Amino acid sequence: MKQPDQTMTDGKRVMQFIPPEGVPISFAIASIGARLGAQILDIIFTTLLFVIIALAVIFTGALPFSAMTVLITLMGFLLRTPYYVLSELIWNGRTLGKRIAGIRVINVDGRRLTPHQVAARNLMKEVEIFAPMGLLGTIGEQSGLEGGLTAVWLLVVVIVPLANRRRQRIGDMIAGTLVVDNPRSVLLSDLALSSPAKASSQPAFEFLPEHLDIYGKYELQTLEDVLRDTTKMPNTQEIIKIVRTITRRIRYEDAVKPGQEMLFLNDFYRAQREHLESLKLFGKARENKYHEHTKTEARKLV
């Protein structure tokens, strides 16, 4: 994986990664406003859940008063941390708030987001955000020194993401993560429809289900961008490298002869698209090549 490069596009900071497939992938770094909005939404969701559970405990009288007080005091942490960790594992770096705001968490080097990274960044959130918020609630009871230290810590927490070029908070720096825009995934009209003569002919390359189960709609979109890019000439080293990477990853044994690279990519695109659309029909949408692995890791933490 090539180290990311940072550029500016339409006023947004953009990080570009070169994955093993050889196709550059760009991510727009999420704005502070989008991150703040997502955080507020997540706080609202977890607070509503906290209130519902607390009222249920109080009205059922299932616990003694002392035990009930301790449980309600701890419930904020017991609800928040699992909510953030499990959400970001199951939904590939997104919580409910992030899904609504259209942002997500990724690994800073473009690789798969690991459970350790998700846990680290969200445990640090307790220290960065929620502990200072709790201290603000008791600021009237604090000494001058305690109030000053609380103010300084809050100032550091606010300044850090504003001052660094990747807009990372302290937890992101420790975990090696990055928050980026995650625009709604929409596949454009099928490329096959733009060339009816090709679509009606018999494909030169046939693909089995095991070949098509590797990639998801994210990779299909990336391939679609390559095929629609008129600046990419057939049989260039970049196209050849992409074909070699795909055939190796899906374990495609038939040879792709020199000069057939674009034909292979078009046939693979068409077969992959039909495969993913059939999965979606049966409620088995596959988001990307890490989809099943991410769900397995999430189950291990439950």
Rosetta blueprint (number, residue, H / E / L):
1 M L
2 K E
3 Q E
4 P E
5 D E
6 Q E
7 T E
8 M E
9 T E
10 D L
11 G L
12 K E
13 R E
14 V E
15 M E
16 Q E
17 F E
18 I E
19 P L
20 P L
21 E L
22 G L
23 V L
24 P L
25 I E
26 S E
27 F E
28 A E
29 I E
30 A L
31 S L
32 I H
33 G H
34 A H
35 R H
36 L H
37 G H
38 A H
39 Q H
40 I H
41 L H
42 D H
43 I H
44 I H
45 F H
46 T H
47 T H
48 L H
49 L H
50 F H
51 V H
52 I H
53 I H
54 A H
55 L H
56 A H
57 V H
58 I H
59 F H
60 T H
61 G L
62 A L
63 L L
64 P L
65 F H
66 S H
67 A H
68 M H
69 T H
70 V H
71 L H
72 I H
73 T H
74 L H
75 M H
76 G H
77 F H
78 L H
79 L H
80 R H
81 T H
82 P H
83 Y H
84 Y H
85 V H
86 L H
87 S H
88 E H
89 L H
90 I H
91 W L
92 N L
93 G L
94 R L
95 T L
96 L H
97 G H
98 K H
99 R H
100 I H
101 A H
102 G L
103 I E
104 R E
105 V E
106 I E
107 N E
108 V L
109 D L
110 G L
111 R L
112 R L
113 L L
114 T L
115 P H
116 H H
117 Q H
118 V H
119 A H
120 A H
121 R H
122 N H
123 L H
124 M H
125 K H
126 E H
127 V H
128 E H
129 I H
130 F H
131 A H
132 P H
133 M H
134 G H
135 L H
136 L H
137 G L
138 T L
139 I H
140 G H
141 E H
142 Q L
143 S L
144 G H
145 L H
146 E H
147 G H
148 G H
149 L H
150 T H
151 A H
152 V H
153 W H
154 L H
155 L H
156 V H
157 V H
158 V H
159 I H
160 V H
161 P H
162 L H
163 A H
164 N L
165 R L
166 R L
167 R L
168 Q L
169 R L
170 I H
171 G H
172 D H
173 M H
174 I H
175 A H
176 G L
177 T E
178 L E
179 V E
180 V E
181 D E
182 N L
183 P L
184 R L
185 S L
186 V L
187 L L
188 L L
189 S L
190 D L
191 L H
192 A H
193 L H
194 S H
195 S L
196 P H
197 A H
198 K H
199 A H
200 S H
201 S L
202 Q L
203 P L
204 A L
205 F L
206 E L
207 F L
208 L L
209 P H
210 E H
211 H H
212 L H
213 D L
214 I L
215 Y L
216 G L
217 K H
218 Y H
219 E H
220 L H
221 Q H
222 T H
223 L H
224 E H
225 D H
226 V H
227 L H
228 R H
229 D L
230 T L
231 T L
232 K L
233 M L
234 P L
235 N L
236 T L
237 Q H
238 E H
239 I H
240 I H
241 K H
242 I H
243 V H
244 R H
245 T H
246 I H
247 T H
248 R H
249 R H
250 I H
251 R L
252 Y L
253 E L
254 D L
255 A L
256 V L
257 K L
258 P L
259 G L
260 Q L
261 E H
262 M H
263 L H
264 F H
265 L H
266 N H
267 D H
268 F H
269 Y H
270 R H
271 A H
272 Q H
273 R H
274 E H
275 H H
276 L H
277 E H
278 S H
279 L H
280 K H
281 L H
282 F L
283 G L
284 K L
285 A L
286 R L
287 E L
288 N L
289 K L
290 Y L
291 H H
292 E H
293 H H
294 T H
295 K H
296 T H
297 E H
298 A H
299 R H
300 K H
301 L H
302 V L
